[in-house]
């Protein structure tokens, strides 16, 4: 098992040409990862706890106005700025999945990682989580509920990565492309989000990342993200 | 021609010798009495101040903090992307104040500046007390303060270890080292004065000072070792002082946040810290002099000399400030420009202009004037203004800079909420409370140092002029 996992490089490809900014991924992420809803008052304070958000940028002036969308989540940097600044190793690089993990039990809540993340991908539990009826009945048993005072962020649905690997091991076969589908990719109506293992030469993303449209967010910072975007056209809003 | 000059402009260095403390000696017993009188009797005013400050500390600091621990960090106004707010700004402010003692005392001691003699103790005490205030904020700002021991490197069954790569871990060790070092440094020169207090008191105070003075008798070898130890500490504490504020600035400079990631932050913060620290020494000395009637020890010449230091550090801070700003501007980075425009035109603009007024305009326009440097009221207002300005500087650099980042969609405004303002205000009350309490237990003027200075200074007539001669003490 351990050998099979070694060298996995989980990578996500997001095709901006296909993204319609429908926000289904945002909702799916909340449901899958027990991310609390914080209510309108907190959201007005800028404390929306989305692990994944759709950023919308306007381009141009009124008659020729264009909107551009980009879903932004933790980029799972291979050279992550959040890791060295944490005094207690709560933000760590995981060798098995080659992603950046947050160890909730270790986190003391200095929030330094949040300041140092150039993608603003990290969200903080300002208060104890609150799940209004009937959301409290549908918490995911595979994911911890985080209490006040800890940082959290996208995990690439690491519980699904592990479940997929376990299923493959049970069936006595290597992990195949499609065994692991994170919540955001599962609900995406246009199939704009694809997660795969870059080490697997037969995976779909292996082709995608070679595309001329491929780019990484804030590439010049040298964080080596594991999220690759495919450039998209613009949609007219008029 | 040359003979005309003094008639026109006066003799700048030949002020009335009676104005200078070291040339105006009193018998030792009289000096002891001046120092001990305000210490030994506590008037109703003192009790009122202590009761008021204790109440403020209990309600505004302890109460608000307990309330925040119970309900969560969210009671503060911080939010994504501004994860650090008033707490960290106030921490940096107190660390800045703590540089007063070490700078005024250690550096002036190393350079044998004679005017330091009556003011070292009061300045060193500020270092210890402001470090206590500063040292609380790393706890206060934690989301889960009850797990703070995770940061201490000690073997444990959780198999956790400190990440020594993190500037926050460096911070922990730097502040602890500085607190221990500066406390020893304030204690050492205090021993002869504690022994003096022991010999002049009875009852529980006598017992207290007997223990604190470690059996000091004042024989020659004791003086010899004391001088040696003070000298070692004075030299050793200076690099610690520089490293502490440099490391505090590295909390920001080591990150990759735009505006923070600047190689000049180390010296910039050190200079700013000394600037605010020396100003705070003046403020505190003015209050001590007035309330404890120490006009004999603390004279215009001392405030004059300290105000000159403030002027120099105002200029140095100005240099660093414009250096930081201009380099960012010429870098041409779009986000960097937005950050600079945010300071000059954004929501923090009023604070930014107030900072420039308090830190540059007022000190640079006033402190060149000798009459202002010797006026207690003017100096009090100017130095309090400088510390307001320096607080604003920290506020602009820490939560202010975090408003702007590489992802324009996520820019956001931060407004402090009452719990954080209350806690910050509570530490100010705590600082004043500690100082007020200390004024009744610790001789705030090192009488033996003043006496030593007076013994080494004499006036001698050479030909037609009278000159001051200073004996080498070493």
Interface residues (C-beta under 8 A of the other chain):
Chain A: X42 X45 X46 X47 X55 X56 X57 X72 X81 X84 X85 X86 X87 X88 X89 X106 X107 X108 X109 X110 X111 X112 X114 X115 X116 X118 X119 X120 X122 X123 X124 X125 X126 X127 X128 X148 X149 X150 X151 X218 X221
Chain B: X71 X72 X73 X74 X77 X78 X79 X80 X81 X83 X84 X141 X142 X143 X144 X145 X147 X148 X150 X151 X160 X161 X162 X163 X165 X166 X167 X168 X169 X172 X251 X254 X255 X256 X257 X402 X405 X406 X407 X408 X409 X410 X412 X413
